[in-house]
Amino acid sequence: MLMAHPVVLRELVEQYETLQALQAENGSAEARRRMDDLAYTLCVSTGTRDVDAALIAARRRLPETRDGEEPALTA
């Protein structure tokens, strides 16, 4: 299975959580569609079948960072 880079996973999780908050506030159809797209991408990226399991799996793969620094990308 392909493994998404931790920075990509972090961005997906953050985007999903932001849209989840927006969806709760105004419930726009556009936010819902984007959430569905992100949920699918998270599931594919983590090898899971539902977004809750994908979020848990993604968070487990995120490295601990110090002082709020993002992990460095390596070539």
N, C-alpha and C positions, 0 to 999 in steps of 0.2 A: 504494500500500500504506500502511496505517496504521502509524505509528511509535509504539511505546510510549515513554512518558516514561522517561528514564534512572533516576529513582528507582524506578519500577515494575520496570524490568529488574533493578536491583540487588537489590531485595527478592526477586524470583523466583529469581535466581541463588543468593542466600544461603539461601533456604528449600530449594531443591533440594539444595545442597551439604550442608546440615545433615541433611536426611532421608537423603541418600546415606550419610552417616556412621552414622546410626542404623540404617539397613538393613543395613549391614555388621556392626554389633554384634549386633542381635537379630533381624533379618529379619522383622519383624511384617508381617502382611498390610495393616494400616492404613497403615503407612509406605510400602509398595509402591504402594498405590492413590493416595496423596497425591503420590508421586513421579511416577506416570504422569500425573496431572492437571497437575502443574507442568511436566512435559516437554511435554505438549500445548500448554499456555499459552505456554511459551517458544518453541515452534516457530511457533505462530500469530503471536506478537509479533515474531518476527524473520524471518518468511517462509522458514523452513527446514523440512526434513522429518524430521530426526532430532535428538535431544537434544544430541549432541556438537557438531553444527554450530550449533545454537541457542545453546549456551553460549559458543562462540567468537564468534558474531555479537553476542550480548548484551554480552560483555566489550569488544568493539571499540567499542561505542556508549557505554560508560560514560565519562563525563568524568573527567578527572584531578581529584582533589580535593587541597586543601592542608590539612595539619595534621589529617587525618582528618575534615574537615567534609563534611557531606552537601551536594550542590548545592542551591541554593535553588529552590523552586517558583515559577514565574512565572505570572501570570494571563493 
